[in-house]
Amino acid sequence: MKVPYIMTPGPTEVRENVRLARSLESTNPDLDLQFYDFYKETCEKISEFLKTNNEVRILSGEGILGLEAACASLTEKGDRVLVIDNGIFGEGFADFVKIYGGEVVFFTGDRHKEIDIEELSKFLQNDSDFKYATIVHCDTPSGVLNDVSKICPMLKEKGIITVVDSVAAMGGEELRVDDWKIDIALGGSQKCISAPPGLTILSISKNAFNAMKNRKTPIASFYCNLLVWENYYENKWFPYTQPISDITGLRVAIDNLLKDKGILERHSKIARATRNAVIEAGLELYIKQGYSNTVTVVQVPDNINDSQLRDYMLEKYNVLIAGSFGYLSGKVIRIGHMGENANINKVGYALFALQKSLEFFGVNLNTDLMSTFLREF
């Protein structure tokens, strides 16, 4: 199997030291008390880069598990839940709320830009009777970045629990869980953290735990029940057998992040250079305002089939980029520059491959994508 350059918005490339860590000899994570310490210490390292004193847990399941678990653990039948929506994943939170009997109320924003803080404030002045609210930090299908540093404190002033999907932003965008009043922050191993897919990481505030404890009805799930994790360390009991090799690799990936003091600046600079190269070449970005530093989303030129374009890039240049789905299916392509992929050489080569592939299909650009990108460095 020939492994391509994975320039998608997750999963990302995994550094060799993470891969090697996953191959180490493992023990029985249920019975070996040393592993409980290892797990706890790994959670504490995650707390450090999330800037939080809240409890952190690692769940065995891709990032979507965390989104459902938050909704399953908080939602009772009839609870009013505010779903802040300006993208596919923003809207998708509603499905989880409904599964567990909640009543969804949408605040819907322009899907070409970040949530308007003033409009949300006006909305909350008229209606703030919500148990919790969901917001996506970076909506990966469109590349929009929402300002959770302003949104979550506004919600907390109204007594609303805050649930933030930061799967595609955590590690590549600034995230200050405690300062920004985030009750549940959700991340995934395969995006900016640059570990293999399969793990959810999340922080849970005392306020969120109390809401789970004060339910009138039991949480309608076991695997998605966050409350069962509350005292795992004191009780030396995991709800299910932990994927020890995955967690060992995650520990090294987290160490990589903590050692990389310029990681946020690098993401920002590479994202800005990518967007400038796309614009100067005459291509159109999908987002008009509120750009993410982890993914750039480009509108597919007229008369170009996105699947054929991406297939050609993969076959001819061994570069794998992504299309999108839902209402964006066939309309955009997505270049991931997150985690290990936030690398000048990798992004430069991906832009070279994109230009050559567009030219093959008859699209001539105003400037050279790679040269314009590299000019910023």
FIKOLFI-581339 format. One record per residue: x, y, z of N, C-alpha, C in turn. Coordinates in steps of 0.2 Angstrom, whole numbers, padded with zeros to 4 digits, always signed. Example, Ala and Ser with C-alpha at 12.3 -4.5 7.8 and 13.67 -1.06 7.14 Angstrom:
REM residues 2
+0066-0028+0039+0062-0022+0039+0066-0016+0039
+0064-0011+0035+0068-0005+0036+0064+0000+0039
***
This chain:
REM residues 377
+0004-0006+0000+0000+0000+0000+0004+0006+0000
+0003+0011-0005+0007+0017-0005+0003+0022-0001
+0007+0025+0004+0004+0030+0008+0004+0037+0005
-0001+0040+0004-0001+0047+0001+0001+0052+0006
+0003+0058+0003+0003+0064+0008-0004+0066+0010
-0005+0065+0016-0012+0066+0018-0013+0073+0020
-0016+0077+0015-0017+0084+0017-0024+0086+0018
-0027+0082+0021-0034+0082+0023-0035+0086+0030
-0041+0088+0031-0042+0091+0038-0044+0086+0043
-0040+0081+0044-0040+0075+0048-0043+0069+0045
-0040+0063+0046-0034+0062+0050-0028+0065+0047
-0023+0067+0051-0017+0070+0049-0011+0065+0049
-0005+0067+0047+0000+0063+0047+0002+0062+0055
+0005+0056+0056+0007+0054+0063+0014+0054+0063
+0017+0058+0068+0024+0058+0069+0027+0051+0071
+0033+0049+0069+0036+0043+0070+0036+0041+0078
+0038+0046+0082+0038+0044+0089+0031+0042+0092
+0026+0045+0089+0019+0042+0091+0018+0035+0088
+0020+0034+0082+0019+0027+0080+0023+0022+0084
+0029+0024+0085+0033+0019+0089+0030+0018+0096
+0027+0023+0099+0025+0022+0106+0019+0017+0106
+0015+0017+0100+0009+0013+0100+0011+0006+0099
+0018+0004+0098+0020-0002+0097+0023-0005+0103
+0024-0001+0109+0027-0004+0115+0023-0009+0118
+0026-0013+0122+0023-0019+0125+0017-0016+0130
+0012-0019+0131+0006-0016+0135+0004-0021+0140
+0001-0018+0145-0001-0022+0151-0009-0023+0151
-0012-0025+0156-0019-0026+0157-0021-0019+0160
-0025-0015+0157-0026-0008+0159-0032-0008+0165
-0035-0014+0165-0040-0014+0170-0037-0016+0177
-0032-0020+0177-0030-0023+0183-0023-0020+0185
-0019-0018+0181-0013-0015+0183-0014-0008+0185
-0012-0007+0191-0014+0000+0194-0009+0005+0192
-0003+0003+0189+0001+0008+0186-0002+0012+0180
-0007+0008+0177-0010+0011+0171-0015+0017+0173
-0018+0016+0179-0022+0021+0181-0018+0028+0182
-0012+0027+0185-0008+0033+0186-0006+0036+0179
-0004+0032+0174-0002+0034+0167-0008+0037+0164
-0014+0035+0164-0020+0038+0161-0021+0045+0165
-0021+0045+0171-0022+0051+0175-0017+0057+0173
-0011+0055+0173-0005+0059+0171-0006+0062+0164
-0009+0057+0159-0010+0060+0152-0015+0065+0152
-0021+0063+0156-0026+0068+0157-0024+0075+0159
-0019+0075+0164-0017+0081+0167-0012+0085+0162
-0009+0081+0157-0005+0085+0152-0010+0088+0147
-0015+0085+0146-0021+0088+0141-0023+0094+0145
-0025+0094+0151-0027+0099+0155-0023+0105+0154
-0016+0104+0154-0011+0110+0153-0012+0113+0147
-0013+0110+0141-0013+0113+0135-0020+0116+0133
-0025+0113+0137-0032+0116+0137-0033+0122+0141
-0028+0123+0146-0028+0129+0150-0034+0128+0155
-0035+0122+0158-0041+0121+0162-0039+0117+0169
-0043+0119+0174-0042+0115+0180-0048+0109+0180
-0052+0109+0175-0058+0105+0175-0055+0097+0174
-0059+0093+0175-0058+0086+0174-0057+0084+0167
-0052+0080+0165-0051+0078+0158-0052+0071+0158
-0055+0068+0152-0056+0061+0151-0054+0060+0144
-0051+0053+0143-0050+0051+0136-0055+0045+0135
-0059+0045+0130-0064+0040+0128-0062+0036+0122
-0063+0030+0122-0062+0025+0117-0067+0026+0111
-0066+0031+0106-0070+0032+0101-0068+0038+0097
-0069+0038+0091-0068+0044+0087-0072+0050+0090
-0070+0057+0088-0072+0063+0091-0080+0063+0091
-0083+0060+0086-0091+0060+0087-0093+0057+0093
-0090+0052+0096-0092+0050+0102-0093+0055+0108
-0088+0060+0108-0088+0065+0113-0094+0069+0112
-0096+0071+0106-0102+0075+0104-0108+0072+0107
-0109+0065+0105-0115+0062+0107-0115+0061+0115
-0109+0059+0118-0109+0058+0125-0111+0064+0129
-0109+0070+0127-0111+0077+0130-0118+0077+0130
-0121+0076+0124-0128+0077+0124-0132+0072+0127
-0130+0065+0127-0133+0060+0131-0133+0061+0138
-0127+0064+0141-0126+0065+0148-0130+0071+0151
-0131+0076+0147-0135+0082+0149-0142+0082+0148
-0144+0078+0142-0151+0079+0140-0156+0075+0143
-0162+0078+0146-0167+0074+0148-0173+0076+0143
-0178+0072+0143-0184+0073+0139-0187+0080+0141
-0188+0084+0135-0191+0091+0136-0186+0096+0138
-0180+0095+0139-0175+0100+0140-0174+0104+0134
-0174+0111+0135-0173+0115+0129-0166+0116+0128
-0163+0115+0122-0156+0116+0121-0155+0120+0115
-0151+0125+0116-0149+0130+0110-0143+0127+0106
-0145+0126+0100-0140+0124+0095-0138+0130+0090
-0132+0132+0091-0129+0137+0088-0126+0135+0081
-0129+0137+0075-0128+0133+0069-0126+0138+0064
-0120+0137+0061-0118+0140+0055-0114+0136+0051
-0115+0129+0051-0112+0124+0047-0115+0117+0048
-0112+0113+0045-0115+0106+0045-0114+0103+0051
-0108+0103+0055-0108+0100+0061-0111+0104+0067
-0112+0111+0066-0116+0115+0070-0123+0112+0070
-0126+0112+0064-0133+0109+0064-0133+0102+0066
-0128+0098+0065-0128+0091+0067-0129+0089+0074
-0127+0094+0079-0128+0093+0086-0136+0092+0087
-0140+0095+0083-0147+0094+0085-0149+0087+0084
-0146+0083+0080-0148+0076+0080-0147+0072+0086
-0141+0073+0090-0140+0070+0096-0144+0073+0101
-0146+0079+0101-0151+0082+0106-0157+0078+0106
-0160+0077+0099-0166+0074+0098-0166+0067+0100
-0161+0063+0099-0161+0056+0101-0162+0055+0108
-0160+0060+0112-0161+0059+0119-0167+0063+0122
-0171+0065+0118-0177+0068+0120-0177+0076+0121
-0172+0079+0119-0172+0086+0120-0176+0090+0115
-0178+0096+0117-0181+0101+0112-0176+0106+0109
-0175+0105+0103-0170+0109+0099-0172+0116+0098
-0169+0121+0099-0170+0128+0097-0164+0131+0093
-0164+0132+0087-0158+0134+0083-0157+0142+0084
-0151+0144+0084-0149+0151+0082-0145+0150+0076
-0147+0152+0070-0144+0150+0064-0140+0156+0061
-0134+0156+0060-0130+0161+0057-0129+0160+0050
-0125+0165+0047-0123+0165+0040-0118+0160+0039
-0119+0155+0034-0114+0149+0034-0108+0151+0030
-0107+0158+0028-0101+0160+0025-0097+0164+0030
-0099+0164+0036-0094+0168+0041-0096+0166+0048
-0092+0168+0053-0093+0166+0060-0099+0169+0063
-0101+0166+0068-0107+0168+0072-0107+0175+0074
-0112+0179+0072-0112+0186+0074-0114+0187+0081
-0109+0190+0085-0109+0190+0092-0115+0195+0094
-0116+0200+0091-0121+0205+0093-0128+0202+0091
-0129+0198+0086-0135+0195+0084-0137+0190+0089
-0132+0186+0092-0133+0181+0097-0135+0184+0103
-0132+0190+0105-0133+0193+0111-0141+0196+0111
-0143+0198+0105-0150+0200+0105-0155+0194+0105
-0153+0189+0102-0157+0183+0103-0158+0181+0110
-0152+0181+0114-0152+0179+0121-0156+0183+0126
-0156+0190+0124-0160+0194+0128-0168+0193+0127
-0170+0190+0122-0177+0188+0121-0178+0181+0124
-0173+0176+0123-0174+0169+0125-0168+0166+0127
-0167+0165+0134-0161+0162+0137-0163+0156+0141
-0169+0153+0141-0171+0148+0145-0169+0141+0142
-0162+0140+0142-0159+0134+0139-0155+0130+0145
-0156+0123+0145-0151+0120+0149-0144+0120+0147
-0143+0119+0141-0136+0120+0138-0136+0122+0131
-0131+0124+0129-0130+0126+0122-0124+0123+0118
-0124+0122+0112-0119+0119+0108-0116+0124+0103
-0110+0123+0102-0106+0128+0097-0100+0124+0095
-0099+0125+0088-0093+0122+0085-0088+0127+0084
-0082+0125+0087-0077+0130+0087-0074+0131+0079
-0072+0125+0076-0071+0126+0069-0075+0121+0065
-0080+0123+0061-0084+0118+0057-0080+0116+0051
-0077+0110+0052-0073+0107+0047-0075+0107+0040
-0082+0105+0038-0084+0105+0031-0083+0112+0028
-0084+0117+0031-0084+0124+0028-0077+0128+0030
-0074+0126+0035-0068+0130+0037-0070+0136+0041
-0076+0137+0044-0077+0143+0048-0075+0142+0055
-0072+0148+0058-0070+0148+0065-0075+0152+0069
-0078+0150+0074-0082+0154+0078-0078+0156+0085
-0080+0162+0087-0076+0165+0092-0079+0163+0099
-0077+0157+0101-0080+0154+0107-0078+0158+0113
-0072+0162+0113-0070+0166+0118-0075+0172+0120
-0079+0173+0115-0085+0178+0117-0092+0175+0118
-0093+0169+0114-0099+0166+0114-0100+0163+0121
-0096+0159+0123-0097+0155+0129-0098+0159+0136
-0094+0165+0137-0095+0169+0142-0102+0172+0142
-0104+0174+0136-0111+0177+0135-0116+0172+0137
-0115+0165+0136-0120+0160+0137-0120+0159+0145
-0114+0159+0148-0114+0158+0155-0117+0163+0159
-0117+0169+0157-0120+0175+0160-0128+0173+0161
-0130+0169+0156-0137+0168+0156-0139+0161+0160
-0133+0158+0163-0134+0152+0166-0135+0146+0162
-0132+0146+0156-0132+0141+0151-0126+0137+0151
-0126+0130+0152-0120+0126+0151-0118+0126+0144
-0111+0126+0143-0108+0127+0137-0105+0121+0134
-0106+0119+0128-0103+0113+0125-0100+0115+0119
-0093+0114+0118-0090+0116+0112-0086+0110+0109
-0088+0110+0103-0085+0105+0098-0079+0108+0095
-0073+0106+0098-0066+0109+0096-0062+0104+0092
-0065+0099+0090-0062+0093+0087-0057+0095+0082
-0059+0100+0077-0055+0102+0072-0050+0108+0073
-0051+0111+0079-0047+0117+0081-0042+0116+0087
-0044+0111+0091-0040+0110+0097-0033+0108+0096
-0028+0112+0098-0021+0111+0096-0018+0115+0091
-0023+0118+0087-0021+0122+0081-0024+0129+0082
-0029+0130+0086-0031+0137+0088-0031+0138+0095
-0031+0144+0097-0030+0146+0104-0037+0143+0108
-0036+0140+0113-0042+0137+0117-0040+0138+0125
-0044+0142+0128-0043+0143+0135-0049+0141+0139
-0050+0135+0140-0056+0132+0143-0059+0136+0149
-0055+0137+0154-0057+0140+0160-0059+0148+0159
-0054+0151+0156-0055+0159+0155-0061+0160+0150
-0063+0155+0146-0068+0156+0141-0075+0153+0143
-0075+0150+0149-0081+0148+0153-0084+0142+0149
-0080+0137+0147-0082+0131+0143-0083+0125+0148
-0089+0123+0148-0091+0117+0153-0089+0111+0150
-0090+0109+0144-0087+0103+0141-0084+0105+0134
-0077+0104+0134-0073+0105+0128-0072+0098+0125
-0073+0097+0118-0072+0091+0115-0067+0091+0110
-0063+0086+0109-0058+0086+0104-0057+0079+0102
-0053+0078+0097-0052+0071+0094-0044+0070+0093
-0042+0064+0093-0035+0062+0092-0032+0064+0085
-0036+0063+0080-0034+0063+0073-0033+0069+0070
-0035+0075+0073-0034+0082+0070-0028+0085+0071
-0028+0091+0075-0022+0094+0076-0017+0091+0081
-0020+0086+0085-0016+0083+0090-0011+0078+0086
-0013+0076+0080-0009+0071+0076-0007+0065+0079
-0012+0061+0082-0012+0054+0084-0017+0051+0079
-0017+0044+0079-0021+0040+0074-0029+0041+0077
-0034+0040+0072-0041+0041+0074-0042+0036+0080
-0047+0037+0084-0050+0032+0088-0051+0035+0095
-0049+0041+0097-0049+0043+0104-0053+0050+0104
-0057+0051+0109-0060+0058+0110-0057+0060+0117
-0055+0066+0117-0053+0069+0123-0058+0075+0125
-0059+0076+0131-0064+0081+0133-0063+0083+0140
-0064+0089+0142-0064+0092+0149-0071+0093+0151
-0072+0092+0157-0079+0092+0160-0079+0097+0167
-0083+0102+0167-0083+0106+0173-0087+0103+0178
-0086+0106+0184-0090+0104+0190-0098+0105+0189
-0099+0111+0185-0106+0113+0184-0109+0108+0179
-0105+0105+0174-0108+0100+0170-0109+0094+0174
-0104+0092+0178-0105+0085+0182-0111+0086+0186
-0112+0092+0189-0118+0093+0194-0125+0092+0190
-0125+0095+0184-0131+0094+0180-0132+0087+0178
-0127+0083+0177-0128+0076+0176-0131+0072+0182
-0128+0074+0188-0130+0071+0195-0137+0073+0197
-0139+0079+0195-0146+0082+0197-0151+0080+0192
-0150+0076+0187-0155+0074+0183-0161+0070+0186
-0167+0071+0184-0173+0067+0186-0173+0060+0184
-0170+0059+0178-0170+0052+0175-0163+0050+0174
-0162+0043+0173-0155+0041+0172-0153+0043+0165
-0146+0043+0164-0144+0044+0158-0145+0038+0153
-0148+0039+0147-0150+0034+0143-0145+0031+0139
-0139+0029+0142-0134+0026+0138-0129+0024+0144
-0124+0019+0142-0119+0017+0146-0112+0020+0143
-0111+0018+0137-0105+0020+0133-0104+0028+0133
-0110+0031+0132-0110+0038+0131-0112+0042+0138
-0111+0038+0144-0113+0041+0150-0106+0044+0153
-0105+0051+0153-0099+0054+0156-0099+0053+0163
-0105+0053+0167-0105+0053+0174-0101+0047+0177
-0101+0041+0173-0098+0035+0176-0091+0036+0176
-0088+0041+0173-0081+0042+0173-0079+0047+0179
-0083+0049+0183-0082+0054+0188-0076+0052+0193
-0077+0046+0196-0072+0044+0201-0068+0038+0199
-0067+0037+0193-0063+0031+0190-0057+0030+0194
-0053+0036+0195-0046+0035+0198-0047+0033+0206
-0051+0036+0209-0052+0034+0216-0054+0027+0217
-0059+0025+0212-0062+0018+0213-0057+0013+0209
-0052+0015+0205-0048+0011+0201-0052+0006+0197
-0057+0010+0193-0062+0006+0189-0063+0010+0183
-0062+0007+0177-0064+0010+0171-0070+0007+0168
-0075+0011+0165-0081+0009+0163-0080+0003+0158
-0075+0003+0154-0073-0002+0149-0066-0002+0148
-0063-0008+0145-0056-0009+0145-0053-0004+0140
-0048+0000+0142-0045+0005+0139-0041+0003+0133
-0041+0007+0127-0036+0005+0122-0029+0008+0123
-0025+0003+0127-0019+0006+0130-0014+0008+0125
-0013+0005+0119-0009+0007+0114-0010+0014+0111
-0017+0015+0110-0019+0021+0107-0017+0027+0112
-0019+0026+0119-0017+0031+0124-0010+0032+0125
-0006+0027+0124+0001+0028+0125+0004+0032+0119
+0001+0031+0113+0003+0035+0107+0000+0042+0108
-0006+0043+0111-0008+0050+0112-0004+0054+0117
-0001+0050+0122+0003+0053+0127+0009+0057+0124
+0012+0053+0119+0018+0056+0116+0016+0062+0111
+0010+0061+0108+0007+0067+0104+0006+0073+0108
+0003+0072+0114+0002+0078+0118+0009+0081+0120
+0014+0077+0122+0020+0079+0123+0023+0083+0118
+0022+0081+0111+0025+0084+0106+0021+0091+0105
+0015+0092+0107+0011+0098+0107+0014+0103+0112
+0015+0100+0118+0017+0105+0124+0024+0107+0122
+0028+0104+0119+0035+0106+0118+0036+0111+0112
+0030+0111+0108+0030+0115+0102+0028+0122+0104
+0032+0127+0106+0029+0133+0109+0027+0138+0104
+0029+0137+0097+0026+0141+0092+0021+0138+0088
+0017+0133+0090+0013+0129+0086+0007+0134+0084
+0004+0138+0088-0002+0142+0086+0000+0147+0081
+0006+0150+0082+0009+0155+0077+0010+0152+0070
+0013+0146+0070+0014+0142+0064+0008+0141+0060
+0003+0138+0064-0004+0137+0061-0007+0143+0057
-0006+0149+0061-0009+0155+0059-0005+0158+0052
+0001+0157+0052+0005+0160+0047+0004+0155+0040
+0004+0149+0041+0003+0144+0036-0004+0145+0033
-0009+0146+0037-0016+0147+0035-0017+0153+0031
-0014+0159+0034-0014+0165+0030-0011+0165+0023
-0005+0162+0023-0001+0161+0017-0005+0157+0012
-0008+0152+0014-0012+0147+0010-0018+0151+0007
-0022+0155+0011-0028+0159+0009-0025+0164+0004
-0020+0168+0005-0017+0173+0000-0015+0170-0006
-0012+0164-0006-0010+0161-0013-0017+0159-0017
-0022+0156-0013-0028+0155-0017-0031+0161-0020
-0032+0166-0016-0035+0172-0018-0031+0175-0024
-0025+0176-0024-0021+0179-0029-0021+0175-0035
-0022+0168-0035-0022+0164-0041-0029+0165-0044
-0034+0168-0041-0040+0169-0044-0045+0164-0042
-0044+0160-0037-0048+0155-0035-0052+0158-0029
-0058+0155-0027-0062+0158-0022-0063+0154-0016
-0062+0157-0010-0063+0154-0004-0070+0153-0003
-0072+0148+0001-0079+0147+0003-0081+0152+0008
-0077+0153+0013-0079+0157+0019-0077+0164+0017
-0081+0169+0019-0080+0176+0018-0077+0180+0024
-0078+0177+0030-0076+0180+0036-0076+0175+0041
-0071+0175+0046-0070+0170+0051-0066+0164+0049
-0060+0165+0046-0056+0159+0043-0053+0155+0049
-0053+0149+0048-0050+0144+0052-0042+0144+0050
-0038+0143+0055-0031+0141+0054-0029+0134+0053
-0034+0130+0053-0033+0123+0052-0035+0120+0046
-0039+0123+0042-0042+0120+0036-0044+0126+0031
-0042+0126+0025-0044+0131+0020-0048+0127+0015
-0054+0130+0014-0059+0128+0009-0060+0132+0003
-0059+0129-0003-0059+0132-0009-0065+0130-0013
-0068+0135-0016-0074+0133-0021-0071+0130-0027
-0074+0125-0029-0072+0121-0036-0074+0126-0042
-0069+0127-0046-0071+0131-0052-0076+0128-0056
-0080+0132-0060-0085+0130-0064-0083+0124-0069
-0087+0120-0070-0086+0114-0075-0080+0109-0073
-0079+0110-0067-0074+0105-0064-0077+0100-0059
-0076+0094-0060-0079+0089-0056-0074+0088-0050
-0076+0089-0044-0071+0089-0038-0068+0082-0037
-0072+0077-0038-0069+0070-0037-0064+0068-0042
-0065+0070-0048-0060+0069-0054-0054+0073-0052
-0054+0079-0050-0049+0083-0048-0045+0080-0042
-0048+0078-0037-0045+0075-0031-0042+0068-0033
-0045+0064-0037-0042+0058-0039-0036+0059-0044
-0036+0064-0048-0030+0065-0052-0024+0067-0048
-0025+0072-0043-0020+0074-0038-0017+0068-0034
-0021+0063-0033-0019+0057-0029-0015+0053-0033
-0018+0051-0039-0014+0047-0044-0008+0050-0047
-0008+0056-0049-0002+0059-0052+0003+0062-0047
+0001+0065-0041+0006+0068-0037+0006+0065-0030
+0002+0060-0029+0001+0056-0022-0001+0061-0016
-0005+0066-0018-0008+0070-0013-0015+0069-0012
-0017+0068-0006-0024+0067-0004-0027+0073-0001
-0031+0076-0004-0035+0082-0001-0043+0079-0001
-0047+0083+0003-0054+0081+0004-0059+0086+0000
-0064+0082-0002-0070+0086-0004-0074+0088+0003
-0081+0089+0002-0085+0090+0008-0091+0086+0007
-0096+0087+0011-0102+0083+0011-0108+0088+0013
-0114+0085+0013-0120+0089+0014-0121+0094+0009
-0123+0100+0011-0124+0105+0006-0118+0108+0002
-0112+0105+0004-0106+0107+0001-0103+0102-0004
-0107+0096-0004-0104+0091-0008-0103+0093-0015
-0097+0092-0018-0096+0093-0025-0094+0100-0026
-0095+0105-0021-0094+0112-0022-0087+0115-0020
-0084+0111-0015-0078+0114-0013-0073+0108-0012
-0066+0110-0011-0061+0106-0009-0058+0108-0003
-0055+0104+0001-0053+0106+0007-0045+0104+0008
-0041+0109+0010-0034+0107+0011-0033+0108+0019
-0031+0102+0022-0029+0103+0029-0022+0105+0031
-0022+0110+0035-0015+0112+0037-0015+0112+0045
-0016+0106+0048-0017+0106+0055-0012+0101+0058
-0009+0102+0064-0005+0097+0067+0001+0096+0063
+0003+0090+0062+0009+0088+0058+0009+0091+0051
+0003+0092+0048+0002+0095+0041+0003+0102+0041
+0003+0105+0047+0005+0113+0047+0012+0114+0046
+0015+0112+0040+0022+0112+0038+0023+0115+0031
+0027+0119+0031+0028+0123+0025+0029+0119+0018
+0034+0114+0019+0035+0110+0013+0029+0106+0011
+0025+0103+0016+0020+0099+0014+0014+0103+0011
+0013+0109+0014+0007+0113+0011+0010+0116+0004
+0016+0118+0003+0019+0120-0003+0018+0115-0008
+0020+0109-0007+0019+0103-0012+0012+0102-0014
+0007+0102-0009+0000+0101-0010-0003+0107-0015
+0000+0113-0014-0003+0118-0018+0000+0117-0025
+0006+0115-0026+0009+0113-0032+0005+0108-0036
+0003+0103-0032-0001+0097-0035-0007+0100-0037
-0010+0104-0033-0017+0107-0035-0017+0111-0041
-0012+0115-0042-0011+0119-0048-0010+0115-0054
-0006+0110-0054-0004+0106-0060-0011+0102-0061
-0014+0100-0056-0021+0096-0058-0026+0100-0061
-0027+0107-0058-0032+0111-0061-0030+0113-0068
-0023+0114-0070-0021+0115-0077-0023+0109-0081
-0022+0103-0079-0024+0097-0083-0031+0097-0085
-0035+0100-0080-0042+0100-0082-0044+0107-0085
-0039+0111-0087-0041+0117-0091-0042+0123-0088
-0040+0123-0081-0040+0129-0077-0034+0133-0077
-0033+0139-0079-0027+0142-0079-0027+0148-0073
-0022+0148-0069-0023+0152-0063-0019+0159-0065
-0020+0164-0061-0017+0170-0062-0010+0170-0059
-0008+0167-0054-0002+0166-0051+0000+0159-0050
+0006+0158-0048+0009+0151-0046+0007+0150-0038
+0003+0145-0037+0001+0144-0030+0007+0143-0025
+0011+0139-0027+0016+0137-0022+0021+0143-0021
+0023+0146-0027+0027+0152-0026+0024+0158-0022
+0018+0159-0023+0015+0164-0019+0014+0162-0012
+0013+0156-0010+0013+0153-0003+0020+0154+0000
+0025+0152-0004+0032+0152-0001+0034+0159+0000
+0032+0164-0003+0034+0171-0003+0033+0174+0004
+0028+0171+0008+0026+0173+0015+0032+0171+0020
+0036+0167+0018+0041+0164+0023+0048+0166+0022
***
